[in-house]
């Protein structure tokens, strides 16, 4: 079964660790301050990189897991690690001690990795540097900052894989539900850490920088968080993009304007038990909308409203990754249903498990995600800030490594 390269819940929820096949396949480990890099040489007997391709892990909680990364890249639909090595490239997987830390903090780890690759390199082949999901922003900033500071990253190609260049989406009702659960049940001994983990992740530095609309607490107005505003300003300060570097990108969403068939303003999750009776989450619609009602038995209901947001749950884009290590493989709405089920002792009614996470226009830096027309229109290559990009034929899971996207990447890297 294909797994997302960036699995949001692979260790974000306490006690929910998946069993990955042990790779035992990397040839060297580079210890870095704040992370590690795992090196897969292209040929047996190598002791130094020759044609390095650095790809960064993305957003989740805790440390990067090299076995999980390797498994998702190699054991799904397309054996990307093998194909890359057969083409003569050395793969360097960059991981972090804390994946939910600020993009700027993890960019410092990425800069160390780039410098290490240059120092370790045999020959003069220029680097390919990029990443999956947030990892694409980490490395985009790292390359631009190095150039801004007068350092040469010796990189010819930048590559992003379903990276939210214009922001990511997590339903506001889901965010509110996560905070509400933590506020009410997060202090239960032996159980509260699990129930509060979703809220902690939503309020992490990286999430605040990635999400186009964020709420830090129940009742907050959905808006661009100050952390995101500051990050975008810093990115712009260093030039926005690395100069003189070919920019490539792929997206797990369709580029035709075809959505994922999730309608706007309909039920996504309903509770059925007694503890949360009357609690529900709806898909996002335009205009003024109640996106969630939160009701704990004995307490007044809390209504979560939005105004002026687009109908984005059904937009073309990479879908919020399903957690294959949790019962029912929950996505974003599914995670709310999973937590509700833990509290109720019986499953919640779930109509839509997941929705768009990285809209296609965001993944290929071709437009803002604030309005319906931009989200649901065919992407014009002339609008993209990338030099070349590939969108998936159909909307699929965020950071899935597919044959379609993997082969496009290999073709582009071999043709430079």
C-alpha positions as CSV (number, residue, x, y, z in Angstrom):
1,X,0.0,0.0,0.0
2,X,1.3,3.5,-0.9
3,X,1.9,5.7,2.1
4,X,2.3,9.5,2.2
5,X,5.9,10.6,2.5
6,X,4.8,13.1,5.1
7,X,2.4,11.3,7.4
8,X,1.0,13.9,9.8
9,X,0.2,11.4,12.5
10,X,3.1,9.0,12.3
11,X,4.1,9.9,15.8
12,X,2.1,13.0,16.6
13,X,-0.4,11.1,18.7
14,X,1.0,9.4,21.8
15,X,0.9,5.6,21.5
16,X,0.1,5.6,17.8
17,X,3.5,4.6,16.4
18,X,3.3,2.6,13.2
19,X,5.4,-0.4,12.4
20,X,7.6,0.5,9.5
21,X,9.8,-2.0,7.7
22,X,13.4,-1.3,8.7
23,X,15.2,0.2,5.8
24,X,18.8,-0.6,6.9
25,X,19.5,0.8,3.5
26,X,21.2,4.1,4.0
27,X,25.0,4.1,3.5
28,X,25.9,7.0,5.8
29,X,24.4,9.3,8.4
30,X,25.3,13.0,8.7
31,X,24.6,14.3,12.2
32,X,23.4,17.9,12.1
33,X,22.5,20.4,14.8
34,X,18.8,20.0,15.0
35,X,18.5,17.0,12.8
36,X,20.1,14.3,10.7
37,X,20.6,13.4,7.0
38,X,20.6,9.9,5.7
39,X,22.6,9.2,2.6
40,X,21.8,6.6,-0.1
41,X,24.8,6.4,-2.5
42,X,24.1,5.5,-6.1
43,X,26.6,2.7,-6.3
44,X,28.2,0.1,-4.0
45,X,31.6,1.1,-2.7
46,X,31.0,4.8,-2.7
47,X,32.1,6.8,0.3
48,X,31.2,10.3,-0.9
49,X,28.3,11.8,-2.8
50,X,28.8,12.5,-6.5
51,X,25.4,13.8,-7.7
52,X,23.5,14.7,-4.5
53,X,19.7,15.1,-4.4
54,X,18.8,16.6,-1.0
55,X,15.1,16.1,-0.1
56,X,13.7,17.4,3.1
57,X,11.0,15.9,5.4
58,X,7.9,17.9,6.0
59,X,5.5,18.8,8.8
60,X,4.5,16.6,11.7
61,X,5.5,16.3,15.3
62,X,8.7,15.0,16.8
63,X,11.7,13.6,15.1
64,X,11.9,12.5,11.5
65,X,11.8,8.7,11.0
66,X,14.2,7.5,8.2
67,X,12.4,4.2,8.0
68,X,9.1,5.8,7.4
69,X,10.5,8.1,4.8
70,X,12.3,5.3,3.0
71,X,9.2,3.0,3.1
72,X,6.9,5.7,1.6
73,X,9.4,6.5,-1.1
74,X,10.4,3.0,-2.0
75,X,7.6,0.6,-1.2
76,X,4.6,2.3,-2.8
77,X,3.5,2.6,-6.4
78,X,6.8,3.8,-7.6
79,X,10.2,2.8,-6.1
80,X,11.7,6.3,-6.2
81,X,14.8,5.6,-4.2
82,X,15.8,2.7,-6.5
83,X,15.0,4.7,-9.7
84,X,17.0,7.7,-8.5
85,X,20.0,5.7,-7.6
86,X,19.8,3.7,-10.9
87,X,20.0,7.1,-12.7
88,X,23.2,7.9,-10.9
89,X,22.0,10.2,-8.2
90,X,22.8,10.0,-4.5
91,X,19.8,10.6,-2.4
92,X,20.2,12.6,0.9
93,X,17.1,12.5,3.1
94,X,17.0,15.5,5.5
95,X,15.2,15.1,8.8
96,X,14.6,17.2,11.8
97,X,14.6,16.7,15.6
98,X,11.3,18.6,15.7
99,X,9.3,18.8,12.6
100,X,6.7,21.2,14.0
101,X,9.4,23.8,14.8
102,X,9.5,27.0,12.9
103,X,10.4,26.8,9.2
104,X,13.2,29.2,9.9
105,X,14.7,27.0,12.6
106,X,14.7,23.9,10.4
107,X,16.1,25.9,7.5
108,X,19.2,26.3,9.6
109,X,19.4,22.5,9.6
110,X,18.9,22.5,5.9
111,X,21.8,24.9,5.4
112,X,24.1,22.6,7.4
113,X,23.1,19.7,5.1
114,X,23.8,21.7,1.9
115,X,27.2,22.7,3.2
116,X,27.9,19.1,4.3
117,X,27.0,17.8,0.8
118,X,29.3,20.4,-0.8
119,X,32.2,19.4,1.5
120,X,31.6,15.7,1.1
121,X,31.1,15.8,-2.7
122,X,33.4,14.1,-5.0
123,X,33.6,16.1,-8.2
124,X,31.8,19.3,-9.1
125,X,28.3,18.3,-9.9
126,X,25.8,20.9,-8.7
127,X,23.2,19.9,-6.1
128,X,19.5,19.3,-6.4
129,X,17.8,20.6,-3.2
130,X,14.1,20.5,-2.2
131,X,11.6,18.8,-0.1
132,X,8.2,17.3,0.6
133,X,5.3,19.5,1.8
134,X,6.8,22.0,4.4
135,X,10.2,20.7,3.4
136,X,9.9,22.5,0.2
137,X,9.5,25.8,2.1
138,X,12.4,24.9,4.4
139,X,14.8,24.4,1.6
140,X,13.4,27.3,-0.5
141,X,14.2,29.7,2.3
142,X,17.5,28.0,3.1
143,X,18.8,28.4,-0.5
144,X,17.6,32.0,-0.8
145,X,19.1,32.9,2.6
146,X,22.5,31.4,1.7
147,X,22.6,33.5,-1.5
148,X,21.4,36.6,0.4
149,X,24.2,36.1,2.9
150,X,26.8,35.8,0.2
151,X,27.2,32.0,0.3
152,X,27.0,29.9,-2.8
153,X,24.7,26.8,-2.3
154,X,26.2,25.3,-5.6
155,X,22.7,24.2,-6.5
156,X,21.3,23.9,-10.0
157,X,17.8,22.7,-9.3
158,X,15.2,23.3,-6.6
159,X,12.4,20.8,-6.3
160,X,9.2,21.0,-4.3
161,X,6.7,18.1,-3.8
162,X,3.2,19.3,-2.9
163,X,4.6,22.2,-1.0
164,X,2.1,24.9,0.2
165,X,3.8,27.8,-1.4
166,X,0.6,29.9,-1.0
167,X,-0.6,28.3,2.2
168,X,-2.2,25.1,3.4
169,X,-5.8,24.5,4.5
170,X,-7.2,22.8,7.7
171,X,-10.9,23.3,8.2
172,X,-11.6,25.9,10.8
173,X,-14.2,23.6,12.4
174,X,-11.6,20.9,12.8
175,X,-9.2,23.3,14.4
176,X,-11.9,24.5,16.8
177,X,-12.8,20.9,17.7
178,X,-9.2,20.1,18.4
179,X,-8.8,23.0,20.8
180,X,-12.2,22.3,22.4
181,X,-11.3,18.7,23.1
182,X,-8.0,19.7,24.7
183,X,-9.7,22.4,26.8
184,X,-12.3,20.0,28.2
185,X,-10.6,16.7,28.4
186,X,-6.9,17.3,27.9
187,X,-6.0,17.0,31.6
188,X,-7.4,13.5,32.1
189,X,-4.6,11.4,33.6
190,X,-3.1,8.9,31.2
191,X,-5.5,10.0,28.4
192,X,-5.4,13.7,28.1
193,X,-2.1,13.9,26.2
194,X,-3.6,11.9,23.4
195,X,-6.8,14.0,23.4
196,X,-4.8,17.2,23.4
197,X,-2.2,16.2,20.8
198,X,-4.2,17.5,17.8
199,X,-4.6,21.0,19.3
200,X,-0.9,21.1,20.2
201,X,0.0,20.3,16.6
202,X,-2.4,22.9,15.2
203,X,-0.8,25.6,17.4
204,X,2.8,24.6,16.7
205,X,5.1,27.2,15.1
206,X,5.2,25.4,11.8
207,X,1.4,25.0,11.6
208,X,1.0,28.7,12.3
209,X,3.4,29.5,9.4
210,X,1.8,27.0,7.0
211,X,-1.9,27.5,7.4
212,X,-3.6,30.2,5.4
213,X,-6.3,30.5,8.0
214,X,-5.6,29.6,11.6
215,X,-7.3,29.8,15.0
216,X,-5.4,29.4,18.2
217,X,-8.4,28.9,20.5
218,X,-12.1,28.2,20.4
219,X,-13.9,31.3,19.3
220,X,-11.0,33.0,17.6
221,X,-11.5,34.6,14.2
222,X,-10.0,32.6,11.4
223,X,-7.1,34.7,10.0
224,X,-3.5,34.6,8.9
225,X,-1.5,34.1,12.0
226,X,1.2,36.6,12.8
227,X,3.8,33.8,12.6
228,X,2.9,33.3,9.0
229,X,3.0,37.0,8.3
230,X,6.5,37.2,9.8
231,X,7.7,34.1,7.9
232,X,6.5,35.5,4.5
233,X,8.1,38.8,5.3
234,X,11.4,37.1,6.1
235,X,11.2,34.9,2.9
236,X,10.7,38.1,0.9
237,X,13.6,39.8,2.7
238,X,16.0,37.1,1.4
239,X,14.6,37.3,-2.1
240,X,11.7,34.9,-2.1
241,X,13.3,32.3,-4.3
242,X,17.0,31.3,-4.9
243,X,18.3,33.1,-8.0
244,X,19.9,31.3,-11.0
245,X,18.4,28.0,-9.8
246,X,15.9,26.0,-11.9
247,X,12.6,25.7,-10.0
248,X,10.7,22.5,-10.4
249,X,7.5,21.4,-8.6
250,X,4.9,18.7,-8.5
251,X,1.4,18.7,-6.9
252,X,-0.8,15.9,-5.8
253,X,-3.8,17.7,-6.9
254,X,-5.3,18.1,-10.4
255,X,-4.4,21.1,-12.5
256,X,-7.5,21.0,-14.6
257,X,-9.8,22.8,-12.1
258,X,-11.6,19.6,-11.3
259,X,-12.4,19.3,-7.6
260,X,-12.6,16.2,-5.3
261,X,-16.4,16.1,-5.2
262,X,-16.8,17.2,-1.6
263,X,-19.7,19.6,-1.6
264,X,-19.7,22.9,0.3
265,X,-21.8,23.5,3.4
266,X,-22.8,19.9,4.2
267,X,-22.3,17.6,7.1
268,X,-18.8,16.1,7.4
269,X,-19.0,14.7,11.0
270,X,-21.8,14.2,13.5
271,X,-21.6,12.8,17.0
272,X,-24.1,10.0,18.0
273,X,-23.4,9.4,21.7
274,X,-24.3,11.2,25.0
275,X,-21.2,13.1,26.0
276,X,-21.0,15.2,22.8
277,X,-24.6,15.0,21.7
278,X,-25.3,17.8,19.2
279,X,-21.7,18.3,18.1
280,X,-21.1,18.5,14.4
281,X,-18.7,19.8,11.7
282,X,-19.7,21.0,8.3
283,X,-17.6,21.4,5.1
284,X,-16.6,25.0,4.3
285,X,-18.9,27.2,2.3
286,X,-18.7,30.8,1.1
287,X,-20.3,33.7,2.8
288,X,-21.3,33.7,6.5
289,X,-21.5,30.1,7.8
290,X,-21.7,28.1,11.0
291,X,-19.0,25.5,10.4
292,X,-19.2,23.7,13.7
293,X,-21.4,23.3,16.8
294,X,-19.5,22.0,19.9
295,X,-21.8,20.7,22.6
296,X,-20.7,19.0,25.8
297,X,-23.6,17.5,27.9
298,X,-24.6,20.0,30.5
299,X,-22.9,23.0,28.9
300,X,-24.3,25.5,26.4
301,X,-23.4,24.9,22.8
302,X,-20.6,26.8,21.1
303,X,-21.1,27.9,17.5
304,X,-18.0,28.3,15.3
305,X,-18.6,30.7,12.4
306,X,-16.6,31.9,9.4
307,X,-17.1,34.7,7.0
308,X,-15.6,35.4,3.5
309,X,-13.7,32.1,3.2
310,X,-13.8,30.1,-0.1
311,X,-15.5,26.7,-0.6
312,X,-12.1,25.1,-0.3
313,X,-12.7,21.6,1.1
314,X,-13.6,20.3,-2.3
315,X,-10.9,22.3,-4.3
316,X,-8.3,20.6,-6.5
317,X,-5.3,19.7,-4.4
318,X,-3.5,17.1,-2.3
319,X,-5.8,15.6,0.3
320,X,-5.0,15.8,4.0
321,X,-3.1,12.5,4.5
322,X,-4.8,9.6,6.1
323,X,-3.3,8.2,9.2
324,X,-2.7,4.5,8.4
325,X,-1.5,3.8,11.9
326,X,-4.8,4.7,13.5
327,X,-8.2,2.9,13.3
328,X,-10.2,3.8,10.2
329,X,-7.2,5.7,8.7
330,X,-8.6,9.1,9.7
331,X,-7.9,12.3,7.7
332,X,-8.7,15.8,9.0
333,X,-12.5,15.4,9.6
334,X,-11.7,11.8,10.4
335,X,-9.4,12.7,13.2
336,X,-12.1,14.8,14.8
337,X,-14.4,11.7,14.5
338,X,-11.6,9.5,15.9
339,X,-11.3,11.7,19.0
340,X,-15.1,12.0,19.4
341,X,-15.2,8.2,19.3
342,X,-12.7,7.9,22.1
343,X,-14.8,10.2,24.2
344,X,-18.1,8.6,23.4
345,X,-17.0,5.0,23.3
346,X,-18.8,4.6,20.0
347,X,-18.0,5.8,16.5
348,X,-19.1,9.2,15.3
349,X,-21.0,9.6,12.0
350,X,-18.4,10.5,9.3
351,X,-19.5,11.6,5.9
352,X,-16.2,13.0,4.6
353,X,-13.0,11.6,6.1
354,X,-10.6,14.1,4.5
355,X,-10.5,17.2,2.3
356,X,-8.0,19.3,0.4
357,X,-4.9,20.2,2.4
358,X,-2.6,21.8,-0.2
359,X,-4.6,23.3,-3.1
360,X,-3.1,22.7,-6.5
361,X,-2.5,26.4,-7.1
362,X,-0.6,26.6,-3.9
363,X,1.5,23.6,-4.7
364,X,2.7,25.0,-8.0
365,X,2.8,28.7,-6.8
366,X,0.3,29.8,-9.4
367,X,-2.2,31.8,-7.4
368,X,-3.6,32.6,-3.9
369,X,-6.1,30.3,-2.4
370,X,-8.6,32.9,-1.2
371,X,-11.3,32.7,-3.8
372,X,-13.4,30.1,-5.7
373,X,-12.4,31.1,-9.2
374,X,-8.6,30.8,-8.5
375,X,-9.0,27.4,-6.7
376,X,-11.3,25.8,-9.3
377,X,-9.7,27.1,-12.6
378,X,-7.3,25.3,-14.9
379,X,-3.8,26.3,-14.0
380,X,-2.0,28.4,-16.6
381,X,1.7,27.6,-16.6
382,X,2.4,31.3,-17.2
383,X,0.9,32.1,-13.7
384,X,3.3,29.8,-11.9
385,X,6.5,31.1,-10.2
386,X,8.1,27.7,-11.0
387,X,10.0,27.1,-14.2
388,X,8.2,23.8,-14.8
389,X,5.6,21.8,-12.8
390,X,3.5,18.7,-13.0
391,X,0.1,18.2,-11.4
392,X,-1.5,14.8,-10.8
393,X,-4.2,13.6,-13.1
394,X,-6.6,13.1,-10.2
395,X,-6.7,14.6,-6.7
396,X,-4.8,12.2,-4.4
397,X,-3.2,12.0,-1.0
398,X,-0.8,14.7,0.0
399,X,2.9,13.7,-0.7
400,X,2.0,10.3,-2.2
401,X,4.9,9.2,-4.4
402,X,3.2,8.1,-7.6
403,X,4.6,6.7,-10.8
404,X,3.2,9.7,-12.7
405,X,5.0,12.3,-10.5
406,X,8.1,10.2,-9.8
407,X,8.8,9.6,-13.5
408,X,8.3,13.3,-14.3
409,X,10.9,14.2,-11.6
410,X,13.4,11.7,-12.9
411,X,13.0,12.9,-16.5
412,X,13.6,16.5,-15.5
413,X,16.6,15.7,-13.4
414,X,18.2,13.6,-16.0
415,X,17.6,16.2,-18.7
416,X,19.3,19.1,-17.0
